[in-house]
Amino acid sequence: MVEQWVRFKCTFSCDSYATKPVCPPNVPPIAECEKFFSEFSNAIILRVESPAHHRNFDFKVFEETDDKVLELEKDLFYAGYYKAMAFSATICYRCGDECAKNTECKNNYKSRPTPEALGVDIFATVKKIGYPIEVLSSYDQNMNRYYLIMIE
């Protein structure tokens, strides 16, 4: 479910806005994102549960899983799902402070936008299929993060 309000949240509520090649406004406009997702009838949604932590540590927590999801995307491609494309569960931190910021990505193959950066209402999407997701009120709670792999 692609929604304009999700992009507005990125624009006005995220301190990574305009700082990474895979973050808005450096990703396609919502209309193009909507068209992209309309070209698929299937998706894989992977849930990863981990202890909550400050967002700046996401990459350290998800680095191994990010790489495994990209391997899965490649395996799907070789299995005949040539349109397979994976999206990250968290903001890219592969280059750390060295990030190109508004220029070409140095890790283009491994760096992917989050579904939210593309306007996907991940909360509504995963709730629709019965996965748990909620806004956390403290770092004592476990969080659920979701990877999205589009396939056809």
Salt bridges, closest charged atoms under 4 A:
ASP15 OD1 - ARG55 NH2 1.94
GLU39 OE2 - LYS35 NZ 3.25
GLU49 OE1 - ARG47 NH1 3.40
ASP58 OD1 - HIS53 NE2 2.59
ASP58 OD2 - ARG145 NH1 2.95
GLU64 OE2 - LYS68 NZ 3.07
ASP67 OD1 - ARG94 NH2 2.81
ASP67 OD1 - LYS110 NZ 3.90
GLU71 OE2 - LYS74 NZ 3.54
GLU73 OE2 - ARG112 NH1 2.65
